[in-house]
Amino acid sequence: MTATEFVGRLRQRTTALSNTRETAYSVLFGDRLGLTVFLATVVLFGLLWRTAFLINDSYTLANGLYSLSNGQLAMTEATYGPGLDTPGASRYGGQWYARNYGVVVLSLPAVFVLDLLTAVVELRIALVALWSLALLALVVQCSHYTDGDWVLYGGTVAVLGLFGLNVALAQPLDADRTHLYALQLTHLLIAAFTPVVFYRLLSRMHTRRLGLLSAVVLTAGTPLAFWATVPKRHAVTGTVVVCIAYCLYRSRKPADGPVITQRRTFRALAYALVGLYAWVHAPEALLLCVALALVDIPTAPDNRPQTLARIGIVFALSLLPFILTNIAISGSPIKPPRLISGGGSLGGDAANSAGGSGSNGGGGGSGGLLTPLAPLLGILESGMRPLLLLGGELVSGLKTLQQQPDDVYHAFVRSGSAGSALDNTGEESVNLSLLESAPVLVAMLGALPVVRRLRLPSSMADRTLSADRVVDAFAITAFVGVVLLYNSRLPLHAQVTARYLFPLYPLGVYLFVRLPAVRGSLADHWDVFLWTVAGTVLIGGQVTVVFVALTVNGIGEAFQLHALLALGIAIPLGIWALCGRSEDRAGQAGAVLLGAATGVATVFLLLTTVEYYALGDAHLLPMMRALGELLALY
């Protein structure tokens, strides 16, 4: 081979690698701003990462991952926690099994990577280095949006300084908790795509600026960052919901991506996401599947049999991991280890009904006619059983709205000192309501003046919805479904920030950003919004710290103080939203109120992570641990 031929082949491979990199870049992040959102989110989540167990359910996932990494599906050893009988674990055939196997399997590569890093360097230093690299990449991306190189050079020096500070303050990290760290890392990366996909969705609907501002509201104005590194399903659910909405939007638009060339592929992908999510949490996946089908099929421009058949095949294939895991554990394809906590087992009832149908098929007067169809009828009955139970849960939630309005009020508006909302361990009210956790959601009240002007389709010919309208319909349907699904179980202890209602945070932010008044205020006064967020966090945060240190005694009082602050800003924001105006002074006022509500939630998030739930100063970054030790507020 001559030197010329070698150089030519090298250029070809370089071009191919560059094209592959650009394709992956476009598919994952959309554009440079999407990558910037991802890196900023990862850096934020890393700042708040605590290497300890916040909720007992995480012991089950960690033990499940430990067993799976050793080639066993059943949990054989209680490496984490007091034993194998921890919340979320299920017993079949004399053996204990975990739950949320979708994220458990996804965490296996992270276990391998962390084990590899542990063999080379001390684990805390390695994780600090990874966080510093993410921060450096963020600095590089931000430098492209500024004139001059001052951001690049100044940011690089700051990153090196922070890395040195963390190394100087570092203490050994428990290497025996690798499986916990792997779960946390996996959840962190999945949660980081929630604002990315949210940005991509809103930027396609409107503008990149509005998409970016919406991502800021979602990340800083909701408890997303609090739950991002907690091995629970909540952050995963938020990402799945946003991804379904994005795929649904793209299914109504001409495909313009480098990989997917037909918009019906996005439609099938939306159902595939639901099927894969069933591997994590079956009841919520079933609810999302029903919401998606109710919105998509009646309003789709193409419902030909071959199109629906393709979607059905993709959906069935996406359910294979869920089905195979269920068969391996319980022997039933629709009986997961745990389906609806506290409300019965869909899988158990379905399995029993399947057995009953088989026995009933040969008896009775019509048994001779139905005997050949008995297996098919048994399968149909087994498949319908989860839907019937889901319908029962939704009806129960509707009855709760009518019969127990106080519980609904405590779960969604004011937590206070409701007996059922208290922490069972300390009898302190440390479980904020949905509105207290994210006061910015009160802006959804702006939908009321919009609904009055809404025009419904005049005939079936108008049933086909545009891309943005079909996402609106899905968001509303899923929002109502989640509310009804959990109404009968709320309020509960050990929620902190209404974690069972977590899908409502991205859905709620999407719904109020779509309102003309909110959208106009953010678009016209984006700088006012951002300055208000910064001022509320930097100045208001210091005032809050001083007030907590001087007047608060205990975590319960601290949480209730933040609850009152959230409601205090939610009231004027709700009044503004009801007015439905964004012109001139009204728009500026709306931007200020939206920024203040977002900042109040951020202050609560930071103090909860650093001080209230420091978990024994278990912060991943040593500088955050040192900050937590300095803040002894009560």
Buried (B, 14 or more C-beta within 10 A) or exposed (E): EEEEEEEEEEEEEEEEEEEEEEEEBBEEBBBEBBBBBBBBBBBBBBBBBBBBBBBEBBBBBBBBBBBBBEEEBBBBEBBBBEEBEBBBBBEBEEBBBBBBBBBBBBBBEBBEBBBEBBEEEBBBBBBBBBBBEBBBBBBBBBBEEEEEEEBBEEBBEEBEEBBEBBBEBBEEBEEEBBBBBBBBBBBBBBBBBBBBBBBBBBBBBBBBBBBBBBBBBBBBBBBBBBBBBBBBBBBBBBBBBBBBBBBBBBBBEEBEBEEBEEBBBBBBBBBBBBBBBBBBBBBBBBBBBBBBBBBBEEBBEEEEEEBEEBBEEBBEEBBEBBBEBBEEBBEBBBBBBBBBBEBEBBBBBBBBBBEEBBEBBEEEEEEEEBEEEBEEBBBEBBEEBBBBBBEEBBEBBBEBBEEBEEBBBBBBBBBBEBEEBBBEEEEBBBBBBBBBBBBBBBBBBBBEBEEEEEEEEEEEEEEBBEBBBBBBBBBBBBBBBBBBBBBBBBBBBBBBBBBBBBBBBBBBBBBBBBBEBBBBBBBBBBEBBBBBBEBBBEEBBEEBBEBBEEEBEEBBBBBBBBBEBBBEBBEBBBEBBBBBBBEEEBBBBBBBBBBBBBBBBBBBBBBBBBBBBBEEBBBBBBBBBBBBEEBEBB
